[in-house]
């Protein structure tokens, strides 16, 4: 069986982390390694990870020397990955038990980049009655994702490792996952959607997903400073992004 390397960055996630681990350890496909890098948490996150890794040798724990953000933490985990596939899960999200099995089967021998639909839950783990990326089909290109034609949640992504020369994330404090997908798609690859809900994405009270102004500023920054789009194209792409942020229902 092919090995799946699961990449996670953590920071003060002790209250949700065990649930995330349980959703990984309950997978019907169990040939995985979980590579977790803690970003200098001030709570018991790192100690909890060490306890988990002592009981489950598939869990490998690392720690940043200084607080550096999710991109640096994920890149630390990526640098230790040995899997044929790379999957991502945030430290407060959860997977349905058959997520890995279904996604590997969906990718087969031909798909190098896939993502799934997901549902939103609150900080207590209760559904808020909204799903994302469930109504679309097919694949998405670089130009599609500049216009945010799909949300492409980080915790839903799976990559075939040998299909990409560089999976590392740019050193952004926020939005580094979206910038990474753009980098990978820019190579000519397509992101294929498995439009089945296989992930639960947790919306925390202080999440950037709840701060629309910060999220919009981040989007503009990625267009201009990372992708270096001309001003007019940035305006066009940002208009698509803003419209979809307001009117997308699923």
Secondary structure as a PSIPRED ss2 file (coil, helix, strand):
# PSIPRED VFORMAT (PSIPRED V4.0)

   1 X C   1.000  0.000  0.000
   2 X C   1.000  0.000  0.000
   3 X C   1.000  0.000  0.000
   4 X E   0.000  0.000  1.000
   5 X E   0.000  0.000  1.000
   6 X E   0.000  0.000  1.000
   7 X E   0.000  0.000  1.000
   8 X E   0.000  0.000  1.000
   9 X E   0.000  0.000  1.000
  10 X E   0.000  0.000  1.000
  11 X C   1.000  0.000  0.000
  12 X C   1.000  0.000  0.000
  13 X C   1.000  0.000  0.000
  14 X H   0.000  1.000  0.000
  15 X H   0.000  1.000  0.000
  16 X H   0.000  1.000  0.000
  17 X H   0.000  1.000  0.000
  18 X H   0.000  1.000  0.000
  19 X H   0.000  1.000  0.000
  20 X H   0.000  1.000  0.000
  21 X H   0.000  1.000  0.000
  22 X H   0.000  1.000  0.000
  23 X H   0.000  1.000  0.000
  24 X H   0.000  1.000  0.000
  25 X H   0.000  1.000  0.000
  26 X C   1.000  0.000  0.000
  27 X C   1.000  0.000  0.000
  28 X C   1.000  0.000  0.000
  29 X C   1.000  0.000  0.000
  30 X C   1.000  0.000  0.000
  31 X C   1.000  0.000  0.000
  32 X E   0.000  0.000  1.000
  33 X E   0.000  0.000  1.000
  34 X E   0.000  0.000  1.000
  35 X E   0.000  0.000  1.000
  36 X E   0.000  0.000  1.000
  37 X E   0.000  0.000  1.000
  38 X E   0.000  0.000  1.000
  39 X C   1.000  0.000  0.000
  40 X C   1.000  0.000  0.000
  41 X C   1.000  0.000  0.000
  42 X C   1.000  0.000  0.000
  43 X C   1.000  0.000  0.000
  44 X C   1.000  0.000  0.000
  45 X H   0.000  1.000  0.000
  46 X H   0.000  1.000  0.000
  47 X H   0.000  1.000  0.000
  48 X H   0.000  1.000  0.000
  49 X H   0.000  1.000  0.000
  50 X H   0.000  1.000  0.000
  51 X H   0.000  1.000  0.000
  52 X H   0.000  1.000  0.000
  53 X H   0.000  1.000  0.000
  54 X H   0.000  1.000  0.000
  55 X H   0.000  1.000  0.000
  56 X C   1.000  0.000  0.000
  57 X C   1.000  0.000  0.000
  58 X C   1.000  0.000  0.000
  59 X E   0.000  0.000  1.000
  60 X E   0.000  0.000  1.000
  61 X E   0.000  0.000  1.000
  62 X E   0.000  0.000  1.000
  63 X E   0.000  0.000  1.000
  64 X C   1.000  0.000  0.000
  65 X C   1.000  0.000  0.000
  66 X C   1.000  0.000  0.000
  67 X C   1.000  0.000  0.000
  68 X C   1.000  0.000  0.000
  69 X C   1.000  0.000  0.000
  70 X H   0.000  1.000  0.000
  71 X H   0.000  1.000  0.000
  72 X H   0.000  1.000  0.000
  73 X H   0.000  1.000  0.000
  74 X H   0.000  1.000  0.000
  75 X H   0.000  1.000  0.000
  76 X H   0.000  1.000  0.000
  77 X H   0.000  1.000  0.000
  78 X H   0.000  1.000  0.000
  79 X H   0.000  1.000  0.000
  80 X C   1.000  0.000  0.000
  81 X C   1.000  0.000  0.000
  82 X C   1.000  0.000  0.000
  83 X C   1.000  0.000  0.000
  84 X C   1.000  0.000  0.000
  85 X E   0.000  0.000  1.000
  86 X E   0.000  0.000  1.000
  87 X E   0.000  0.000  1.000
  88 X E   0.000  0.000  1.000
  89 X C   1.000  0.000  0.000
  90 X C   1.000  0.000  0.000
  91 X C   1.000  0.000  0.000
  92 X C   1.000  0.000  0.000
  93 X C   1.000  0.000  0.000
  94 X E   0.000  0.000  1.000
  95 X E   0.000  0.000  1.000
  96 X C   1.000  0.000  0.000
  97 X C   1.000  0.000  0.000
  98 X C   1.000  0.000  0.000
  99 X H   0.000  1.000  0.000
 100 X H   0.000  1.000  0.000
 101 X H   0.000  1.000  0.000
 102 X H   0.000  1.000  0.000
 103 X H   0.000  1.000  0.000
 104 X H   0.000  1.000  0.000
 105 X H   0.000  1.000  0.000
 106 X H   0.000  1.000  0.000
 107 X H   0.000  1.000  0.000
 108 X C   1.000  0.000  0.000
 109 X C   1.000  0.000  0.000
 110 X C   1.000  0.000  0.000
 111 X C   1.000  0.000  0.000
 112 X C   1.000  0.000  0.000
 113 X E   0.000  0.000  1.000
 114 X E   0.000  0.000  1.000
 115 X E   0.000  0.000  1.000
 116 X E   0.000  0.000  1.000
 117 X E   0.000  0.000  1.000
 118 X E   0.000  0.000  1.000
 119 X E   0.000  0.000  1.000
 120 X E   0.000  0.000  1.000
 121 X E   0.000  0.000  1.000
 122 X C   1.000  0.000  0.000
 123 X C   1.000  0.000  0.000
 124 X C   1.000  0.000  0.000
 125 X C   1.000  0.000  0.000
 126 X C   1.000  0.000  0.000
 127 X E   0.000  0.000  1.000
 128 X E   0.000  0.000  1.000
 129 X E   0.000  0.000  1.000
 130 X E   0.000  0.000  1.000
 131 X E   0.000  0.000  1.000
 132 X E   0.000  0.000  1.000
 133 X C   1.000  0.000  0.000
 134 X C   1.000  0.000  0.000
 135 X C   1.000  0.000  0.000
 136 X C   1.000  0.000  0.000
 137 X C   1.000  0.000  0.000
 138 X C   1.000  0.000  0.000
 139 X E   0.000  0.000  1.000
 140 X E   0.000  0.000  1.000
 141 X C   1.000  0.000  0.000
 142 X H   0.000  1.000  0.000
 143 X H   0.000  1.000  0.000
 144 X H   0.000  1.000  0.000
 145 X H   0.000  1.000  0.000
 146 X H   0.000  1.000  0.000
 147 X C   1.000  0.000  0.000
 148 X C   1.000  0.000  0.000
 149 X C   1.000  0.000  0.000
 150 X C   1.000  0.000  0.000
 151 X C   1.000  0.000  0.000
 152 X C   1.000  0.000  0.000
 153 X C   1.000  0.000  0.000
 154 X H   0.000  1.000  0.000
 155 X H   0.000  1.000  0.000
 156 X H   0.000  1.000  0.000
 157 X C   1.000  0.000  0.000
 158 X E   0.000  0.000  1.000
 159 X E   0.000  0.000  1.000
 160 X E   0.000  0.000  1.000
 161 X H   0.000  1.000  0.000
 162 X H   0.000  1.000  0.000
 163 X H   0.000  1.000  0.000
 164 X C   1.000  0.000  0.000
 165 X C   1.000  0.000  0.000
 166 X C   1.000  0.000  0.000
 167 X C   1.000  0.000  0.000
 168 X C   1.000  0.000  0.000
 169 X C   1.000  0.000  0.000
 170 X C   1.000  0.000  0.000
 171 X C   1.000  0.000  0.000
 172 X C   1.000  0.000  0.000
 173 X C   1.000  0.000  0.000
 174 X C   1.000  0.000  0.000
 175 X C   1.000  0.000  0.000
 176 X H   0.000  1.000  0.000
 177 X H   0.000  1.000  0.000
 178 X H   0.000  1.000  0.000
 179 X H   0.000  1.000  0.000
 180 X H   0.000  1.000  0.000
 181 X H   0.000  1.000  0.000
 182 X H   0.000  1.000  0.000
 183 X H   0.000  1.000  0.000
 184 X H   0.000  1.000  0.000
 185 X H   0.000  1.000  0.000
 186 X C   1.000  0.000  0.000
 187 X C   1.000  0.000  0.000
 188 X C   1.000  0.000  0.000
 189 X C   1.000  0.000  0.000
 190 X C   1.000  0.000  0.000
 191 X E   0.000  0.000  1.000
 192 X E   0.000  0.000  1.000
 193 X E   0.000  0.000  1.000
 194 X E   0.000  0.000  1.000
 195 X E   0.000  0.000  1.000
 196 X E   0.000  0.000  1.000
 197 X E   0.000  0.000  1.000
 198 X E   0.000  0.000  1.000
 199 X E   0.000  0.000  1.000
 200 X E   0.000  0.000  1.000
 201 X E   0.000  0.000  1.000
 202 X E   0.000  0.000  1.000
 203 X C   1.000  0.000  0.000
 204 X C   1.000  0.000  0.000
 205 X C   1.000  0.000  0.000
 206 X C   1.000  0.000  0.000
 207 X C   1.000  0.000  0.000
 208 X H   0.000  1.000  0.000
 209 X H   0.000  1.000  0.000
 210 X H   0.000  1.000  0.000
 211 X C   1.000  0.000  0.000
 212 X H   0.000  1.000  0.000
 213 X H   0.000  1.000  0.000
 214 X H   0.000  1.000  0.000
 215 X H   0.000  1.000  0.000
 216 X H   0.000  1.000  0.000
 217 X H   0.000  1.000  0.000
 218 X H   0.000  1.000  0.000
 219 X H   0.000  1.000  0.000
 220 X H   0.000  1.000  0.000
 221 X H   0.000  1.000  0.000
 222 X H   0.000  1.000  0.000
 223 X H   0.000  1.000  0.000
 224 X H   0.000  1.000  0.000
 225 X H   0.000  1.000  0.000
 226 X H   0.000  1.000  0.000
 227 X C   1.000  0.000  0.000
 228 X C   1.000  0.000  0.000
 229 X C   1.000  0.000  0.000
 230 X C   1.000  0.000  0.000
 231 X H   0.000  1.000  0.000
 232 X H   0.000  1.000  0.000
 233 X H   0.000  1.000  0.000
 234 X H   0.000  1.000  0.000
 235 X H   0.000  1.000  0.000
 236 X H   0.000  1.000  0.000
 237 X H   0.000  1.000  0.000
 238 X H   0.000  1.000  0.000
 239 X H   0.000  1.000  0.000
 240 X H   0.000  1.000  0.000
 241 X H   0.000  1.000  0.000
 242 X H   0.000  1.000  0.000
 243 X H   0.000  1.000  0.000
 244 X H   0.000  1.000  0.000
 245 X H   0.000  1.000  0.000
 246 X H   0.000  1.000  0.000
 247 X H   0.000  1.000  0.000
 248 X C   1.000  0.000  0.000
 249 X C   1.000  0.000  0.000
 250 X C   1.000  0.000  0.000
